[in-house]
């Protein structure tokens, strides 16, 4: 087995929104030098993990458990983004600042949940938003 294949992949958990997925992958590769990762997409990223139906939460955690146990994933990157349709889009908030704060709170809760469920898991969370014709990322955790 080559050294490249011996390195455990990371896991990216993000929204299904096509406007952000490629930018998220490029960000993880360029900022962290990670080229091997699983991508788990769910509408709203971690929203259903936190407040979804019990069966949905269990399904998401089961996917993460498989990656943790079978693939040795020990790094997880969580991403939420501006104008997420599962949150009602940007128009559901009084301001962009309120929207970012709501996403930040959910990302912090999701980070704590995953760290408590999986020993030794390193979790980083980011909020993505468009600016100046590109996607920017604000670190949350």
DAUR-V697117 format. One record per residue. N is the residue number from 1. RES is the residue in one small letter. PSI is psi in whole degrees, 0 to 359 (* if undefined). NEAR is the number of other C-alpha atoms within 8 Angstrom. Layout:
# DAUR-V697117
n	res	psi	near
N	RES	PSI	NEAR
N	RES	PSI	NEAR
This chain:
# DAUR-V697117
n	res	psi	near
1	x	135	4
2	x	156	5
3	x	322	6
4	x	319	5
5	x	345	7
6	x	342	7
7	x	126	6
8	x	141	10
9	x	162	12
10	x	176	13
11	x	131	13
12	x	125	12
13	x	114	14
14	x	175	16
15	x	160	13
16	x	356	10
17	x	117	8
18	x	338	6
19	x	343	5
20	x	337	10
21	x	311	11
22	x	320	8
23	x	321	8
24	x	313	9
25	x	317	8
26	x	322	8
27	x	313	9
28	x	319	10
29	x	312	10
30	x	319	8
31	x	325	6
32	x	355	7
33	x	21	7
34	x	126	9
35	x	346	5
36	x	117	7
37	x	152	9
38	x	150	8
39	x	119	8
40	x	119	8
41	x	133	9
42	x	141	10
43	x	129	11
44	x	5	14
45	x	260	14
46	x	0	14
47	x	314	10
48	x	335	11
49	x	326	11
50	x	318	10
51	x	11	7
52	x	176	9
53	x	147	7
54	x	319	6
55	x	324	6
56	x	315	10
57	x	317	13
58	x	321	8
59	x	316	8
60	x	314	9
61	x	326	9
62	x	319	8
63	x	316	8
64	x	322	8
65	x	317	8
66	x	315	9
67	x	320	11
68	x	310	11
69	x	317	8
70	x	331	6
71	x	355	9
72	x	20	9
73	x	126	13
74	x	1	11
75	x	128	11
76	x	136	13
77	x	122	12
78	x	137	15
79	x	130	15
80	x	168	15
81	x	158	11
82	x	147	12
83	x	36	9
84	x	127	12
85	x	329	8
86	x	337	7
87	x	2	9
88	x	8	9
89	x	175	11
90	x	330	12
91	x	346	7
92	x	353	7
93	x	154	9
94	x	332	7
95	x	165	7
96	x	328	8
97	x	318	6
98	x	320	9
99	x	311	12
100	x	321	10
101	x	318	8
102	x	313	8
103	x	320	11
104	x	315	10
105	x	316	8
106	x	321	11
107	x	321	15
108	x	315	11
109	x	317	9
110	x	320	11
111	x	313	13
112	x	317	8
113	x	311	8
114	x	320	10
115	x	326	12
116	x	332	7
117	x	330	6
118	x	109	8
119	x	133	6
120	x	8	6
121	x	128	11
122	x	122	8
123	x	130	12
124	x	141	12
125	x	144	13
126	x	149	14
127	x	125	15
128	x	142	13
129	x	149	9
130	x	142	9
131	x	134	7
132	x	40	4
133	x	12	5
134	x	179	6
135	x	127	10
136	x	159	8
137	x	129	8
138	x	124	7
139	x	135	8
140	x	314	10
141	x	*	8
